[in-house]
Amino acid sequence: MSDKPSVVLVHGGFVDGSGWQGVYDLLTADGYRVSVVQNPTLSLEGDATATRMILDHQDGPTILVGHSYGGAVISEAGTHERVAALVYICAFAPDAGESVNTLIAGFPASGPQPPILPPVDGFLFLDRDKFHHSFAGDLPAQQAMFLADAQVPWGVNALAGNVTEPAWRTKESWYLVTTEDLMIPPDAQRTMSERIGASVVEVDASHSVYVSQPAAVANLIKQAAAATAAAKETATVA
């Protein structure tokens, strides 16, 4: 059994857990046990439940990581007893009573707008033809097109789900800001990261940083893991 914390990765909207492959490979090669949540993305409550199910299977302290909408999920599910720290990857970080919709409403109208199509039967998609530019600007065109064509329908109820007891109020947090992000404005990311008191790293990357620069994401997770392990060691000595 590794003495390193486990890692649980939570994806965001419009995508699934397979995008974490590069991050997974780097972390597992370094001896971390890594699990990937597959969110139904029908409701925040359902996705938090799916995340807690994976956390239940961890055998020790765990770093809980969320990308984009996954930040709302880890904020809700991160109160789980096994969660030692939270890592937000260009992610939403709602407070109690807030939802993804609440935070989006605060984005500047003058900035880039995510090309979200009108809902159909309660689900959202990104405009396929604008996906590369908005979501994955630093990925090769062919790879971005695959992601666009492999979109997971995102339930409108998931965006509307309010966080009840945000885990970042009691768990130490890290945040990766993506400076070329056209989905969540970098300034909004900075505001959220400051509000939650996170340790912050900035990377010149698109919203798909976990795919385009997996090393940057893995390194931040390792920072959180190292700090968690050091705190545990200090507490044991004390």
Secondary structure, 3 states (H helix, E strand, C coil): CCCCCEEEEECCCCCCHHHHHHHHHHHHHCCCCEEEECCCCCCHHHHHHHHHHHHHCCCCCEEEEEECCHHHHHHHHCCCCCEEEEEEECCCCCCCCCCHHHHHCCCCCCCCCCCECCCECCEECECHHHHHHHHCCCCCHHHHHHHHHCCCCEEHHHHHCCCCCCHHHCCEEEEEEECCCCCCCHHHHHHHHHHCCCEEEEECCCCCHHHHCHHHHHHHHHHHHHHHHHHHHHHHHC
